Amino acid sequence: MKILPLSEVKSLPPFRELSPEELAEAYRLAKAAFTADDLQKYTELDEGVPMEDVLAELEEIHRQFDQGQQ
C-alpha cells in the first residue's frame, strides 16, 4: 500500500497496522506537509468566549429544559 498525502486521498481505506517502513513514510509526508502557516495557528492567542456568555447560554438551556419537564 502506498502512503498518500491527504490532498490525494479520495476515500479512507480500512484500518490496518502499518509496517515500520510505511509508518516512517507517513511521518515523512506529514512533516513535509506541515508548513510555517500551520505553525502560525498555534502561536497566536485566541481570545475565546467570555465566561459570562457561556454561563448565560447554559442557564438558558437549563431553563428551557426545566420548562419542558413540567
CHARMM internal coordinates of N, CA and C (Angstrom, degrees):
IC EDIT
DIST 1 N 1 CA 1.4446
DIST 1 CA 1 C 1.5153
ANGL 1 N 1 CA 1 C 109.27
DIST 1 C 2 N 1.3092
ANGL 1 CA 1 C 2 N 116.47
DIHE 1 N 1 CA 1 C 2 N 134.42
DIST 2 N 2 CA 1.4602
ANGL 1 C 2 N 2 CA 121.73
DIHE 1 CA 1 C 2 N 2 CA 178.69
DIST 2 CA 2 C 1.5263
ANGL 2 N 2 CA 2 C 109.34
DIHE 1 C 2 N 2 CA 2 C -90.56
DIST 2 C 3 N 1.3089
ANGL 2 CA 2 C 3 N 116.74
DIHE 2 N 2 CA 2 C 3 N 136.28
DIST 3 N 3 CA 1.4575
ANGL 2 C 3 N 3 CA 121.94
DIHE 2 CA 2 C 3 N 3 CA 175.06
DIST 3 CA 3 C 1.5220
ANGL 3 N 3 CA 3 C 107.71
DIHE 2 C 3 N 3 CA 3 C -82.10
DIST 3 C 4 N 1.3392
ANGL 3 CA 3 C 4 N 116.74
DIHE 3 N 3 CA 3 C 4 N 125.84
DIST 4 N 4 CA 1.4532
ANGL 3 C 4 N 4 CA 121.34
DIHE 3 CA 3 C 4 N 4 CA -177.03
DIST 4 CA 4 C 1.5265
ANGL 4 N 4 CA 4 C 110.70
DIHE 3 C 4 N 4 CA 4 C -110.14
DIST 4 C 5 N 1.3316
ANGL 4 CA 4 C 5 N 116.62
DIHE 4 N 4 CA 4 C 5 N 148.13
DIST 5 N 5 CA 1.4658
ANGL 4 C 5 N 5 CA 118.51
DIHE 4 CA 4 C 5 N 5 CA 170.94
DIST 5 CA 5 C 1.5209
ANGL 5 N 5 CA 5 C 109.46
DIHE 4 C 5 N 5 CA 5 C -64.94
DIST 5 C 6 N 1.3208
ANGL 5 CA 5 C 6 N 117.25
DIHE 5 N 5 CA 5 C 6 N 153.38
DIST 6 N 6 CA 1.4508
ANGL 5 C 6 N 6 CA 121.42
DIHE 5 CA 5 C 6 N 6 CA -177.14
DIST 6 CA 6 C 1.5241
ANGL 6 N 6 CA 6 C 111.83
DIHE 5 C 6 N 6 CA 6 C -56.69
DIST 6 C 7 N 1.3220
ANGL 6 CA 6 C 7 N 117.66
DIHE 6 N 6 CA 6 C 7 N -34.30
DIST 7 N 7 CA 1.4606
ANGL 6 C 7 N 7 CA 120.87
DIHE 6 CA 6 C 7 N 7 CA -178.39
DIST 7 CA 7 C 1.5289
ANGL 7 N 7 CA 7 C 112.46
DIHE 6 C 7 N 7 CA 7 C -65.01
DIST 7 C 8 N 1.3174
ANGL 7 CA 7 C 8 N 117.97
DIHE 7 N 7 CA 7 C 8 N -20.74
DIST 8 N 8 CA 1.4656
ANGL 7 C 8 N 8 CA 121.90
DIHE 7 CA 7 C 8 N 8 CA -179.59
DIST 8 CA 8 C 1.5290
ANGL 8 N 8 CA 8 C 113.67
DIHE 7 C 8 N 8 CA 8 C -97.68
DIST 8 C 9 N 1.3202
ANGL 8 CA 8 C 9 N 117.76
DIHE 8 N 8 CA 8 C 9 N -6.67
DIST 9 N 9 CA 1.4566
ANGL 8 C 9 N 9 CA 121.52
DIHE 8 CA 8 C 9 N 9 CA -176.32
DIST 9 CA 9 C 1.5252
ANGL 9 N 9 CA 9 C 109.53
DIHE 8 C 9 N 9 CA 9 C -80.35
DIST 9 C 10 N 1.3264
ANGL 9 CA 9 C 10 N 116.47
DIHE 9 N 9 CA 9 C 10 N 126.93
DIST 10 N 10 CA 1.4614
ANGL 9 C 10 N 10 CA 122.18
DIHE 9 CA 9 C 10 N 10 CA 178.79
DIST 10 CA 10 C 1.5286
ANGL 10 N 10 CA 10 C 111.77
DIHE 9 C 10 N 10 CA 10 C -102.57
DIST 10 C 11 N 1.3298
ANGL 10 CA 10 C 11 N 118.35
DIHE 10 N 10 CA 10 C 11 N -30.78
DIST 11 N 11 CA 1.4592
ANGL 10 C 11 N 11 CA 122.83
DIHE 10 CA 10 C 11 N 11 CA 176.58
DIST 11 CA 11 C 1.5253
ANGL 11 N 11 CA 11 C 107.86
DIHE 10 C 11 N 11 CA 11 C -150.39
DIST 11 C 12 N 1.3155
ANGL 11 CA 11 C 12 N 115.85
DIHE 11 N 11 CA 11 C 12 N 157.70
DIST 12 N 12 CA 1.4606
ANGL 11 C 12 N 12 CA 120.16
DIHE 11 CA 11 C 12 N 12 CA -178.39
DIST 12 CA 12 C 1.5285
ANGL 12 N 12 CA 12 C 110.33
DIHE 11 C 12 N 12 CA 12 C -85.98
DIST 12 C 13 N 1.3323
ANGL 12 CA 12 C 13 N 116.87
DIHE 12 N 12 CA 12 C 13 N 128.94
DIST 13 N 13 CA 1.4649
ANGL 12 C 13 N 13 CA 119.36
DIHE 12 CA 12 C 13 N 13 CA 176.06
DIST 13 CA 13 C 1.5284
ANGL 13 N 13 CA 13 C 109.77
DIHE 12 C 13 N 13 CA 13 C -76.16
DIST 13 C 14 N 1.3137
ANGL 13 CA 13 C 14 N 118.10
DIHE 13 N 13 CA 13 C 14 N 164.29
DIST 14 N 14 CA 1.4657
ANGL 13 C 14 N 14 CA 119.35
DIHE 13 CA 13 C 14 N 14 CA 176.52
DIST 14 CA 14 C 1.5274
ANGL 14 N 14 CA 14 C 110.34
DIHE 13 C 14 N 14 CA 14 C -62.89
DIST 14 C 15 N 1.3392
ANGL 14 CA 14 C 15 N 115.81
DIHE 14 N 14 CA 14 C 15 N 148.12
DIST 15 N 15 CA 1.4594
ANGL 14 C 15 N 15 CA 120.69
DIHE 14 CA 14 C 15 N 15 CA -179.37
DIST 15 CA 15 C 1.5215
ANGL 15 N 15 CA 15 C 110.40
DIHE 14 C 15 N 15 CA 15 C -65.82
DIST 15 C 16 N 1.3312
ANGL 15 CA 15 C 16 N 115.08
DIHE 15 N 15 CA 15 C 16 N 139.90
DIST 16 N 16 CA 1.4643
ANGL 15 C 16 N 16 CA 120.89
DIHE 15 CA 15 C 16 N 16 CA 172.01
DIST 16 CA 16 C 1.5179
ANGL 16 N 16 CA 16 C 107.96
DIHE 15 C 16 N 16 CA 16 C -155.32
DIST 16 C 17 N 1.3222
ANGL 16 CA 16 C 17 N 115.98
DIHE 16 N 16 CA 16 C 17 N 158.08
DIST 17 N 17 CA 1.4533
ANGL 16 C 17 N 17 CA 121.04
DIHE 16 CA 16 C 17 N 17 CA 177.67
DIST 17 CA 17 C 1.5264
ANGL 17 N 17 CA 17 C 109.25
DIHE 16 C 17 N 17 CA 17 C -68.72
DIST 17 C 18 N 1.3227
ANGL 17 CA 17 C 18 N 116.91
DIHE 17 N 17 CA 17 C 18 N 138.31
DIST 18 N 18 CA 1.4603
ANGL 17 C 18 N 18 CA 121.14
DIHE 17 CA 17 C 18 N 18 CA 178.27
DIST 18 CA 18 C 1.5194
ANGL 18 N 18 CA 18 C 110.09
DIHE 17 C 18 N 18 CA 18 C -93.60
DIST 18 C 19 N 1.3155
ANGL 18 CA 18 C 19 N 115.70
DIHE 18 N 18 CA 18 C 19 N 145.62
DIST 19 N 19 CA 1.4596
ANGL 18 C 19 N 19 CA 120.23
DIHE 18 CA 18 C 19 N 19 CA 174.87
DIST 19 CA 19 C 1.5254
ANGL 19 N 19 CA 19 C 107.52
DIHE 18 C 19 N 19 CA 19 C -71.44
DIST 19 C 20 N 1.3205
ANGL 19 CA 19 C 20 N 118.49
DIHE 19 N 19 CA 19 C 20 N 162.39
DIST 20 N 20 CA 1.4655
ANGL 19 C 20 N 20 CA 120.09
DIHE 19 CA 19 C 20 N 20 CA 178.06
DIST 20 CA 20 C 1.5385
ANGL 20 N 20 CA 20 C 112.46
DIHE 19 C 20 N 20 CA 20 C -56.73
DIST 20 C 21 N 1.3224
ANGL 20 CA 20 C 21 N 117.25
DIHE 20 N 20 CA 20 C 21 N -35.59
DIST 21 N 21 CA 1.4658
ANGL 20 C 21 N 21 CA 120.26
DIHE 20 CA 20 C 21 N 21 CA 178.92
DIST 21 CA 21 C 1.5295
ANGL 21 N 21 CA 21 C 111.18
DIHE 20 C 21 N 21 CA 21 C -68.48
DIST 21 C 22 N 1.3377
ANGL 21 CA 21 C 22 N 116.46
DIHE 21 N 21 CA 21 C 22 N -42.56
DIST 22 N 22 CA 1.4630
ANGL 21 C 22 N 22 CA 120.47
DIHE 21 CA 21 C 22 N 22 CA 178.68
DIST 22 CA 22 C 1.5277
ANGL 22 N 22 CA 22 C 111.30
DIHE 21 C 22 N 22 CA 22 C -66.07
DIST 22 C 23 N 1.3216
ANGL 22 CA 22 C 23 N 116.38
DIHE 22 N 22 CA 22 C 23 N -38.50
DIST 23 N 23 CA 1.4540
ANGL 22 C 23 N 23 CA 120.90
DIHE 22 CA 22 C 23 N 23 CA 178.85
DIST 23 CA 23 C 1.5324
ANGL 23 N 23 CA 23 C 110.40
DIHE 22 C 23 N 23 CA 23 C -65.85
DIST 23 C 24 N 1.3200
ANGL 23 CA 23 C 24 N 117.26
DIHE 23 N 23 CA 23 C 24 N -42.02
DIST 24 N 24 CA 1.4652
ANGL 23 C 24 N 24 CA 120.92
DIHE 23 CA 23 C 24 N 24 CA 177.55
DIST 24 CA 24 C 1.5307
ANGL 24 N 24 CA 24 C 110.52
DIHE 23 C 24 N 24 CA 24 C -62.70
DIST 24 C 25 N 1.3246
ANGL 24 CA 24 C 25 N 117.30
DIHE 24 N 24 CA 24 C 25 N -39.98
DIST 25 N 25 CA 1.4652
ANGL 24 C 25 N 25 CA 121.35
DIHE 24 CA 24 C 25 N 25 CA 177.78
DIST 25 CA 25 C 1.5282
ANGL 25 N 25 CA 25 C 110.68
DIHE 24 C 25 N 25 CA 25 C -65.50
DIST 25 C 26 N 1.3192
ANGL 25 CA 25 C 26 N 117.36
DIHE 25 N 25 CA 25 C 26 N -40.53
DIST 26 N 26 CA 1.4651
ANGL 25 C 26 N 26 CA 120.96
DIHE 25 CA 25 C 26 N 26 CA 178.42
DIST 26 CA 26 C 1.5272
ANGL 26 N 26 CA 26 C 110.21
DIHE 25 C 26 N 26 CA 26 C -63.16
DIST 26 C 27 N 1.3224
ANGL 26 CA 26 C 27 N 117.70
DIHE 26 N 26 CA 26 C 27 N -43.26
DIST 27 N 27 CA 1.4679
ANGL 26 C 27 N 27 CA 121.24
DIHE 26 CA 26 C 27 N 27 CA 177.29
DIST 27 CA 27 C 1.5272
ANGL 27 N 27 CA 27 C 110.74
DIHE 26 C 27 N 27 CA 27 C -63.15
DIST 27 C 28 N 1.3314
ANGL 27 CA 27 C 28 N 116.93
DIHE 27 N 27 CA 27 C 28 N -41.39
DIST 28 N 28 CA 1.4576
ANGL 27 C 28 N 28 CA 120.93
DIHE 27 CA 27 C 28 N 28 CA 179.94
DIST 28 CA 28 C 1.5273
ANGL 28 N 28 CA 28 C 110.65
DIHE 27 C 28 N 28 CA 28 C -61.81
DIST 28 C 29 N 1.3418
ANGL 28 CA 28 C 29 N 116.35
DIHE 28 N 28 CA 28 C 29 N -44.43
DIST 29 N 29 CA 1.4589
ANGL 28 C 29 N 29 CA 120.26
DIHE 28 CA 28 C 29 N 29 CA 179.28
DIST 29 CA 29 C 1.5299
ANGL 29 N 29 CA 29 C 111.93
DIHE 28 C 29 N 29 CA 29 C -64.93
DIST 29 C 30 N 1.3337
ANGL 29 CA 29 C 30 N 116.21
DIHE 29 N 29 CA 29 C 30 N -41.38
DIST 30 N 30 CA 1.4656
ANGL 29 C 30 N 30 CA 119.79
DIHE 29 CA 29 C 30 N 30 CA 179.46
DIST 30 CA 30 C 1.5263
ANGL 30 N 30 CA 30 C 110.31
DIHE 29 C 30 N 30 CA 30 C -64.60
DIST 30 C 31 N 1.3197
ANGL 30 CA 30 C 31 N 116.66
DIHE 30 N 30 CA 30 C 31 N -42.02
DIST 31 N 31 CA 1.4626
ANGL 30 C 31 N 31 CA 120.29
DIHE 30 CA 30 C 31 N 31 CA 179.95
DIST 31 CA 31 C 1.5242
ANGL 31 N 31 CA 31 C 110.71
DIHE 30 C 31 N 31 CA 31 C -65.33
DIST 31 C 32 N 1.3202
ANGL 31 CA 31 C 32 N 117.50
DIHE 31 N 31 CA 31 C 32 N -40.41
DIST 32 N 32 CA 1.4605
ANGL 31 C 32 N 32 CA 121.01
DIHE 31 CA 31 C 32 N 32 CA 179.83
DIST 32 CA 32 C 1.5268
ANGL 32 N 32 CA 32 C 111.77
DIHE 31 C 32 N 32 CA 32 C -67.56
DIST 32 C 33 N 1.3410
ANGL 32 CA 32 C 33 N 116.77
DIHE 32 N 32 CA 32 C 33 N -31.37
DIST 33 N 33 CA 1.4632
ANGL 32 C 33 N 33 CA 120.62
DIHE 32 CA 32 C 33 N 33 CA -178.11
DIST 33 CA 33 C 1.5231
ANGL 33 N 33 CA 33 C 112.74
DIHE 32 C 33 N 33 CA 33 C -81.18
DIST 33 C 34 N 1.3286
ANGL 33 CA 33 C 34 N 118.09
DIHE 33 N 33 CA 33 C 34 N -16.13
DIST 34 N 34 CA 1.4629
ANGL 33 C 34 N 34 CA 122.43
DIHE 33 CA 33 C 34 N 34 CA -178.06
DIST 34 CA 34 C 1.5218
ANGL 34 N 34 CA 34 C 108.77
DIHE 33 C 34 N 34 CA 34 C -80.85
DIST 34 C 35 N 1.3307
ANGL 34 CA 34 C 35 N 116.24
DIHE 34 N 34 CA 34 C 35 N 115.50
DIST 35 N 35 CA 1.4595
ANGL 34 C 35 N 35 CA 121.11
DIHE 34 CA 34 C 35 N 35 CA -173.97
DIST 35 CA 35 C 1.5269
ANGL 35 N 35 CA 35 C 111.32
DIHE 34 C 35 N 35 CA 35 C -105.33
DIST 35 C 36 N 1.3249
ANGL 35 CA 35 C 36 N 115.45
DIHE 35 N 35 CA 35 C 36 N 174.06
DIST 36 N 36 CA 1.4603
ANGL 35 C 36 N 36 CA 121.20
DIHE 35 CA 35 C 36 N 36 CA 175.86
DIST 36 CA 36 C 1.5286
ANGL 36 N 36 CA 36 C 110.40
DIHE 35 C 36 N 36 CA 36 C -62.35
DIST 36 C 37 N 1.3305
ANGL 36 CA 36 C 37 N 117.54
DIHE 36 N 36 CA 36 C 37 N -33.94
DIST 37 N 37 CA 1.4645
ANGL 36 C 37 N 37 CA 120.45
DIHE 36 CA 36 C 37 N 37 CA 177.12
DIST 37 CA 37 C 1.5263
ANGL 37 N 37 CA 37 C 111.07
DIHE 36 C 37 N 37 CA 37 C -63.54
DIST 37 C 38 N 1.3277
ANGL 37 CA 37 C 38 N 117.15
DIHE 37 N 37 CA 37 C 38 N -37.47
DIST 38 N 38 CA 1.4591
ANGL 37 C 38 N 38 CA 120.94
DIHE 37 CA 37 C 38 N 38 CA 176.74
DIST 38 CA 38 C 1.5271
ANGL 38 N 38 CA 38 C 110.21
DIHE 37 C 38 N 38 CA 38 C -63.43
DIST 38 C 39 N 1.3131
ANGL 38 CA 38 C 39 N 116.82
DIHE 38 N 38 CA 38 C 39 N -43.88
DIST 39 N 39 CA 1.4540
ANGL 38 C 39 N 39 CA 121.61
DIHE 38 CA 38 C 39 N 39 CA -179.98
DIST 39 CA 39 C 1.5223
ANGL 39 N 39 CA 39 C 111.20
DIHE 38 C 39 N 39 CA 39 C -64.98
DIST 39 C 40 N 1.3123
ANGL 39 CA 39 C 40 N 117.65
DIHE 39 N 39 CA 39 C 40 N -36.14
DIST 40 N 40 CA 1.4616
ANGL 39 C 40 N 40 CA 122.07
DIHE 39 CA 39 C 40 N 40 CA -177.92
DIST 40 CA 40 C 1.5289
ANGL 40 N 40 CA 40 C 111.37
DIHE 39 C 40 N 40 CA 40 C -57.93
DIST 40 C 41 N 1.3307
ANGL 40 CA 40 C 41 N 117.29
DIHE 40 N 40 CA 40 C 41 N -35.25
DIST 41 N 41 CA 1.4672
ANGL 40 C 41 N 41 CA 120.90
DIHE 40 CA 40 C 41 N 41 CA -179.79
DIST 41 CA 41 C 1.5264
ANGL 41 N 41 CA 41 C 111.38
DIHE 40 C 41 N 41 CA 41 C -58.74
DIST 41 C 42 N 1.3322
ANGL 41 CA 41 C 42 N 117.56
DIHE 41 N 41 CA 41 C 42 N -31.03
DIST 42 N 42 CA 1.4582
ANGL 41 C 42 N 42 CA 121.24
DIHE 41 CA 41 C 42 N 42 CA -176.23
DIST 42 CA 42 C 1.5226
ANGL 42 N 42 CA 42 C 112.71
DIHE 41 C 42 N 42 CA 42 C -89.96
DIST 42 C 43 N 1.3319
ANGL 42 CA 42 C 43 N 118.12
DIHE 42 N 42 CA 42 C 43 N -2.97
DIST 43 N 43 CA 1.4541
ANGL 42 C 43 N 43 CA 121.01
DIHE 42 CA 42 C 43 N 43 CA -179.53
DIST 43 CA 43 C 1.5253
ANGL 43 N 43 CA 43 C 112.55
DIHE 42 C 43 N 43 CA 43 C -105.72
DIST 43 C 44 N 1.3399
ANGL 43 CA 43 C 44 N 117.43
DIHE 43 N 43 CA 43 C 44 N -4.25
DIST 44 N 44 CA 1.4519
ANGL 43 C 44 N 44 CA 121.43
DIHE 43 CA 43 C 44 N 44 CA -179.70
DIST 44 CA 44 C 1.5197
ANGL 44 N 44 CA 44 C 109.87
DIHE 43 C 44 N 44 CA 44 C -96.05
DIST 44 C 45 N 1.3354
ANGL 44 CA 44 C 45 N 115.72
DIHE 44 N 44 CA 44 C 45 N 142.97
DIST 45 N 45 CA 1.4465
ANGL 44 C 45 N 45 CA 120.39
DIHE 44 CA 44 C 45 N 45 CA 177.86
DIST 45 CA 45 C 1.5187
ANGL 45 N 45 CA 45 C 109.74
DIHE 44 C 45 N 45 CA 45 C -77.50
DIST 45 C 46 N 1.3043
ANGL 45 CA 45 C 46 N 115.40
DIHE 45 N 45 CA 45 C 46 N 137.24
DIST 46 N 46 CA 1.4551
ANGL 45 C 46 N 46 CA 121.99
DIHE 45 CA 45 C 46 N 46 CA 176.42
DIST 46 CA 46 C 1.5241
ANGL 46 N 46 CA 46 C 106.89
DIHE 45 C 46 N 46 CA 46 C -105.75
DIST 46 C 47 N 1.3156
ANGL 46 CA 46 C 47 N 116.31
DIHE 46 N 46 CA 46 C 47 N 118.19
DIST 47 N 47 CA 1.4618
ANGL 46 C 47 N 47 CA 120.33
DIHE 46 CA 46 C 47 N 47 CA -177.12
DIST 47 CA 47 C 1.5227
ANGL 47 N 47 CA 47 C 111.49
DIHE 46 C 47 N 47 CA 47 C -68.03
DIST 47 C 48 N 1.3101
ANGL 47 CA 47 C 48 N 117.65
DIHE 47 N 47 CA 47 C 48 N -26.54
DIST 48 N 48 CA 1.4500
ANGL 47 C 48 N 48 CA 120.71
DIHE 47 CA 47 C 48 N 48 CA 177.21
DIST 48 CA 48 C 1.5130
ANGL 48 N 48 CA 48 C 112.87
DIHE 47 C 48 N 48 CA 48 C 73.38
DIST 48 C 49 N 1.3189
ANGL 48 CA 48 C 49 N 116.17
DIHE 48 N 48 CA 48 C 49 N -160.78
DIST 49 N 49 CA 1.4636
ANGL 48 C 49 N 49 CA 123.30
DIHE 48 CA 48 C 49 N 49 CA -179.13
DIST 49 CA 49 C 1.5219
ANGL 49 N 49 CA 49 C 107.59
DIHE 48 C 49 N 49 CA 49 C -114.24
DIST 49 C 50 N 1.3374
ANGL 49 CA 49 C 50 N 117.73
DIHE 49 N 49 CA 49 C 50 N 133.78
DIST 50 N 50 CA 1.4752
ANGL 49 C 50 N 50 CA 119.18
DIHE 49 CA 49 C 50 N 50 CA 178.93
DIST 50 CA 50 C 1.5332
ANGL 50 N 50 CA 50 C 110.92
DIHE 49 C 50 N 50 CA 50 C -59.14
DIST 50 C 51 N 1.3190
ANGL 50 CA 50 C 51 N 115.54
DIHE 50 N 50 CA 50 C 51 N 140.68
DIST 51 N 51 CA 1.4671
ANGL 50 C 51 N 51 CA 121.46
DIHE 50 CA 50 C 51 N 51 CA -177.59
DIST 51 CA 51 C 1.5199
ANGL 51 N 51 CA 51 C 111.40
DIHE 50 C 51 N 51 CA 51 C -59.38
DIST 51 C 52 N 1.3273
ANGL 51 CA 51 C 52 N 117.34
DIHE 51 N 51 CA 51 C 52 N -34.31
DIST 52 N 52 CA 1.4625
ANGL 51 C 52 N 52 CA 120.75
DIHE 51 CA 51 C 52 N 52 CA 179.72
DIST 52 CA 52 C 1.5358
ANGL 52 N 52 CA 52 C 110.87
DIHE 51 C 52 N 52 CA 52 C -60.65
DIST 52 C 53 N 1.3413
ANGL 52 CA 52 C 53 N 116.77
DIHE 52 N 52 CA 52 C 53 N -38.80
DIST 53 N 53 CA 1.4676
ANGL 52 C 53 N 53 CA 120.79
DIHE 52 CA 52 C 53 N 53 CA 178.81
DIST 53 CA 53 C 1.5282
ANGL 53 N 53 CA 53 C 111.08
DIHE 52 C 53 N 53 CA 53 C -66.60
DIST 53 C 54 N 1.3224
ANGL 53 CA 53 C 54 N 116.02
DIHE 53 N 53 CA 53 C 54 N -42.43
DIST 54 N 54 CA 1.4690
ANGL 53 C 54 N 54 CA 120.62
DIHE 53 CA 53 C 54 N 54 CA 179.59
DIST 54 CA 54 C 1.5302
ANGL 54 N 54 CA 54 C 109.64
DIHE 53 C 54 N 54 CA 54 C -64.24
DIST 54 C 55 N 1.3248
ANGL 54 CA 54 C 55 N 116.27
DIHE 54 N 54 CA 54 C 55 N -45.46
DIST 55 N 55 CA 1.4564
ANGL 54 C 55 N 55 CA 120.43
DIHE 54 CA 54 C 55 N 55 CA -179.60
DIST 55 CA 55 C 1.5278
ANGL 55 N 55 CA 55 C 111.10
DIHE 54 C 55 N 55 CA 55 C -63.21
DIST 55 C 56 N 1.3301
ANGL 55 CA 55 C 56 N 118.10
DIHE 55 N 55 CA 55 C 56 N -42.23
DIST 56 N 56 CA 1.4681
ANGL 55 C 56 N 56 CA 121.18
DIHE 55 CA 55 C 56 N 56 CA 178.67
DIST 56 CA 56 C 1.5267
ANGL 56 N 56 CA 56 C 110.68
DIHE 55 C 56 N 56 CA 56 C -61.91
DIST 56 C 57 N 1.3170
ANGL 56 CA 56 C 57 N 116.97
DIHE 56 N 56 CA 56 C 57 N -40.58
DIST 57 N 57 CA 1.4634
ANGL 56 C 57 N 57 CA 120.39
DIHE 56 CA 56 C 57 N 57 CA 179.00
DIST 57 CA 57 C 1.5313
ANGL 57 N 57 CA 57 C 110.78
DIHE 56 C 57 N 57 CA 57 C -65.81
DIST 57 C 58 N 1.3164
ANGL 57 CA 57 C 58 N 117.15
DIHE 57 N 57 CA 57 C 58 N -42.79
DIST 58 N 58 CA 1.4637
ANGL 57 C 58 N 58 CA 120.34
DIHE 57 CA 57 C 58 N 58 CA 178.72
DIST 58 CA 58 C 1.5270
ANGL 58 N 58 CA 58 C 111.44
DIHE 57 C 58 N 58 CA 58 C -64.26
DIST 58 C 59 N 1.3415
ANGL 58 CA 58 C 59 N 116.90
DIHE 58 N 58 CA 58 C 59 N -40.47
DIST 59 N 59 CA 1.4578
ANGL 58 C 59 N 59 CA 120.03
DIHE 58 CA 58 C 59 N 59 CA 178.23
DIST 59 CA 59 C 1.5267
ANGL 59 N 59 CA 59 C 111.11
DIHE 58 C 59 N 59 CA 59 C -63.49
DIST 59 C 60 N 1.3358
ANGL 59 CA 59 C 60 N 117.45
DIHE 59 N 59 CA 59 C 60 N -39.57
DIST 60 N 60 CA 1.4604
ANGL 59 C 60 N 60 CA 121.20
DIHE 59 CA 59 C 60 N 60 CA 178.06
DIST 60 CA 60 C 1.5310
ANGL 60 N 60 CA 60 C 110.73
DIHE 59 C 60 N 60 CA 60 C -64.90
DIST 60 C 61 N 1.3080
ANGL 60 CA 60 C 61 N 117.39
DIHE 60 N 60 CA 60 C 61 N -42.78
DIST 61 N 61 CA 1.4692
ANGL 60 C 61 N 61 CA 121.36
DIHE 60 CA 60 C 61 N 61 CA 177.43
DIST 61 CA 61 C 1.5284
ANGL 61 N 61 CA 61 C 109.71
DIHE 60 C 61 N 61 CA 61 C -61.74
DIST 61 C 62 N 1.3269
ANGL 61 CA 61 C 62 N 116.80
DIHE 61 N 61 CA 61 C 62 N -43.07
DIST 62 N 62 CA 1.4640
ANGL 61 C 62 N 62 CA 121.21
DIHE 61 CA 61 C 62 N 62 CA 179.55
DIST 62 CA 62 C 1.5208
ANGL 62 N 62 CA 62 C 110.48
DIHE 61 C 62 N 62 CA 62 C -64.05
DIST 62 C 63 N 1.3322
ANGL 62 CA 62 C 63 N 117.28
DIHE 62 N 62 CA 62 C 63 N -41.97
DIST 63 N 63 CA 1.4558
ANGL 62 C 63 N 63 CA 121.57
DIHE 62 CA 62 C 63 N 63 CA 178.72
DIST 63 CA 63 C 1.5343
ANGL 63 N 63 CA 63 C 110.56
DIHE 62 C 63 N 63 CA 63 C -61.62
DIST 63 C 64 N 1.3304
ANGL 63 CA 63 C 64 N 116.78
DIHE 63 N 63 CA 63 C 64 N -45.09
DIST 64 N 64 CA 1.4651
ANGL 63 C 64 N 64 CA 120.96
DIHE 63 CA 63 C 64 N 64 CA 179.51
DIST 64 CA 64 C 1.5284
ANGL 64 N 64 CA 64 C 110.80
DIHE 63 C 64 N 64 CA 64 C -64.43
DIST 64 C 65 N 1.3204
ANGL 64 CA 64 C 65 N 117.10
DIHE 64 N 64 CA 64 C 65 N -38.44
DIST 65 N 65 CA 1.4611
ANGL 64 C 65 N 65 CA 121.25
DIHE 64 CA 64 C 65 N 65 CA 178.14
DIST 65 CA 65 C 1.5111
ANGL 65 N 65 CA 65 C 110.83
DIHE 64 C 65 N 65 CA 65 C -63.65
DIST 65 C 66 N 1.3508
ANGL 65 CA 65 C 66 N 115.89
DIHE 65 N 65 CA 65 C 66 N -45.19
DIST 66 N 66 CA 1.4694
ANGL 65 C 66 N 66 CA 120.20
DIHE 65 CA 65 C 66 N 66 CA 179.85
DIST 66 CA 66 C 1.5209
ANGL 66 N 66 CA 66 C 111.58
DIHE 65 C 66 N 66 CA 66 C -62.88
DIST 66 C 67 N 1.3192
ANGL 66 CA 66 C 67 N 118.17
DIHE 66 N 66 CA 66 C 67 N -37.85
DIST 67 N 67 CA 1.4664
ANGL 66 C 67 N 67 CA 121.32
DIHE 66 CA 66 C 67 N 67 CA 178.50
DIST 67 CA 67 C 1.5249
ANGL 67 N 67 CA 67 C 111.16
DIHE 66 C 67 N 67 CA 67 C -66.62
DIST 67 C 68 N 1.3177
ANGL 67 CA 67 C 68 N 117.12
DIHE 67 N 67 CA 67 C 68 N -34.53
DIST 68 N 68 CA 1.4523
ANGL 67 C 68 N 68 CA 120.96
DIHE 67 CA 67 C 68 N 68 CA 179.30
DIST 68 CA 68 C 1.5142
ANGL 68 N 68 CA 68 C 112.91
DIHE 67 C 68 N 68 CA 68 C -72.59
DIST 68 C 69 N 1.3203
ANGL 68 CA 68 C 69 N 117.92
DIHE 68 N 68 CA 68 C 69 N -22.52
DIST 69 N 69 CA 1.4562
ANGL 68 C 69 N 69 CA 122.02
DIHE 68 CA 68 C 69 N 69 CA -177.89
DIST 69 CA 69 C 1.5228
ANGL 69 N 69 CA 69 C 112.78
DIHE 68 C 69 N 69 CA 69 C -82.14
DIST 69 C 70 N 1.3289
ANGL 69 CA 69 C 70 N 117.83
DIHE 69 N 69 CA 69 C 70 N -18.03
DIST 70 N 70 CA 1.4672
ANGL 69 C 70 N 70 CA 120.84
DIHE 69 CA 69 C 70 N 70 CA -175.46
DIST 70 CA 70 C 1.4971
ANGL 70 N 70 CA 70 C 112.17
DIHE 69 C 70 N 70 CA 70 C -85.23
END
COOR INIT
IC SEED 1 N 1 CA 1 C
IC BUILD
